[in-house]
Amino acid sequence: MKPSLFQKCLAEFFGTLVLVLMGCGSAVLAGSHVGFLGIAFAFGLSVVGMAYAIGHISGCHINPAITISMWVTRKLPAADTLGYVVAQIAGGIVGAGILYVIASGHADYSLATNGLGQNGVGDGSPDHYPLASGLIAEVVFTCIFLLVVHGSTSKNNTTPIAGLGIGLTLTLIHIVGIPVTGVSVNPARSIGPALFVGGEALKDLWVFIVAPIAGGILGGIIWKMVDTWKKV
């Protein structure tokens, strides 16, 4: 029996919650111990783990940019697309909320000072990269990410362990991109922390909604062109 839409959305909710809790949590709770490299692996390993946990139920998108790209390339119905995106955003918010509760238990923690692993440009960028750099990075990195997602999950792909390739690609993107924006490539990952932190994080949030979705659509279109060419 195939999973219902409710079961799929529940899986997406839980998977995105884990991604935000563990990925952003690595920055907030363990950043001083593991550094940027450790944070990069935390995000990638979260995707790998969830791919095995919920991949057979929902496909483990846990990212509106992936879901919308799947819809644009006609791999996902509109009803599922809407349900997935709502569930992913809700999961990201709850994940950020749990992280906030945990972090608040430390006497030295301050939401204004330490944040919740939110993304940013300009003064909100880890290395103070400007808006233009952040936009380009998020579009290009998400495009690359979606090329890997589409290729790894294609019926024509005989390479096993798609979740591992996708997770390692996300790790690679974080290794390169954390200094620029903190790396989003996922609107749900950005929305949750920004809603709690507010201020500049909320002001810059549009970047991490628009750019990943644009990059995801672009990645889907490019993959479709390449995949169609291969069949000719």
C-alpha positions, -999 to 999 in steps of 0.1 A, spaced: 0 0 0 13 34 -9 17 60 18 -11 86 20 -5 123 15 -8 128 53 19 102 59 42 118 33 37 153 48 43 140 83 75 124 71 85 157 55 77 176 87 98 153 108 127 152 83 129 190 81 127 193 119 157 170 122 176 189 95 171 222 113 176 209 148 208 190 139 222 213 112 216 246 130 222 229 163 257 220 153 264 257 148 246 270 179 255 242 204 287 228 190 301 254 166 330 264 189 340 227 191 335 215 155 340 246 134 327 252 99 337 217 87 318 200 115 287 221 108 289 212 71 290 175 79 261 179 104 239 193 76 250 166 51 246 137 76 212 149 86 201 145 50 217 111 47 201 99 79 167 112 69 170 97 34 171 62 50 144 70 75 117 86 53 130 83 17 107 54 10 77 74 23 80 109 8 112 109 -11 129 129 17 128 163 1 128 182 34 133 213 13 108 235 -6 134 242 -33 135 204 -41 98 200 -39 91 229 -62 118 217 -86 101 183 -86 68 199 -94 82 220 -122 98 189 -138 64 170 -134 77 145 -109 53 156 -82 16 165 -83 4 200 -73 -15 187 -43 16 169 -29 37 200 -36 16 223 -15 13 198 13 51 191 13 60 228 14 36 235 43 49 205 63 85 214 56 81 250 68 63 238 99 90 213 106 117 240 102 99 262 127 94 235 153 130 224 148 142 259 155 119 262 185 133 230 200 169 243 194 160 276 211 147 258 242 178 236 244 202 266 238 184 287 264 193 262 291 229 275 289 235 305 312 257 323 286 233 319 257 217 350 242 193 348 212 204 382 200 241 374 203 243 337 195 213 334 172 199 301 159 221 294 130 202 319 108 213 329 73 223 364 63 241 387 40 261 419 46 264 422 84 245 390 88 270 371 67 297 351 86 324 368 66 303 399 57 297 391 20 273 416 3 238 409 -10 249 403 -46 274 376 -35 248 360 -13 222 359 -40 246 344 -66 259 318 -42 224 307 -31 211 304 -67 242 286 -80 246 263 -50 210 253 -51 211 247 -88 241 224 -84 223 207 -55 192 200 -75 212 187 -104 225 161 -81 191 154 -65 174 149 -99 203 129 -113 206 107 -82 169 99 -81 164 94 -118 151 61 -130 179 60 -155 206 62 -128 221 29 -119 243 43 -92 231 30 -58 228 49 -25 213 82 -38 209 96 -2 246 94 4 255 113 -28 229 140 -20 240 143 16 277 146 6 269 172 -20 251 193 6 282 189 28 304 201 0 281 231 -6 283 240 31 321 237 32 324 263 4 294 285 12 291 288 50 314 319 51 291 336 25 256 332 38 257 304 64 242 284 35 205 280 31 197 263 -3 165 255 16 138 281 25 124 260 53 158 258 69 160 296 68 125 305 78 125 286 112 155 303 127 147 337 112 112 338 128 128 334 163 158 356 158 139 385 140 158 417 131 182 414 102 176 377 99 140 384 91 148 413 69 172 392 48 148 362 48 135 369 13 170 362 -1 168 327 13 133 321 -1 137 335 -36 172 325 -44 170 287 -35 136 284 -53 151 301 -84 182 279 -82 161 248 -77 139 255 -107 170 263 -128 186 231 -117 155 211 -126 154 227 -161 191 221 -168 187 185 -156 157 180 -178 176 194 -208 206 171 -202 184 140 -195 164 146 -226 195 150 -247 209 117 -233 179 98 -246 181 112 -281 
